[in-house]
Amino acid sequence: MTSVTVLAIVDFEAQPEAALTQVMTERLERFAKELQIDLAKELRDEKACDELVVYISYNSHYAIRWMVVNDVQEFIIDIVGRKCARLGYIAWKGVDLYNFR
């Protein structure tokens, strides 16, 4: 059984109005929970992976992006990629993950 964790990463540098920030954060957290449930169901019987950790966040154009952050086999990343593509999420390019202030 694969343990799936999807975390919403919020960029604190982007400082739109407080109400909008709260709505966008809640939306991202809801999407993270939904993706976690879907991936857990899809990978329920998978023996090749004990743990899967996925980050989702907004990019600078407010599109949702995703990234697998732990070491898993390529076919697991492909499963996540297909699921995220169906949801309209884009692959997280670059290594700006730890640039938050």
Buried (B, 14 or more C-beta within 10 A) or exposed (E): EBEBBBBBBBBEEEEEEEEEBEEBEEEBBEBBEEBBEBBBEBBEEBEEBEEBBBBBBBBEEEEBBBBBBEEBEEEBBEBBBEBBEEBEBEEBEEEEEEEEE
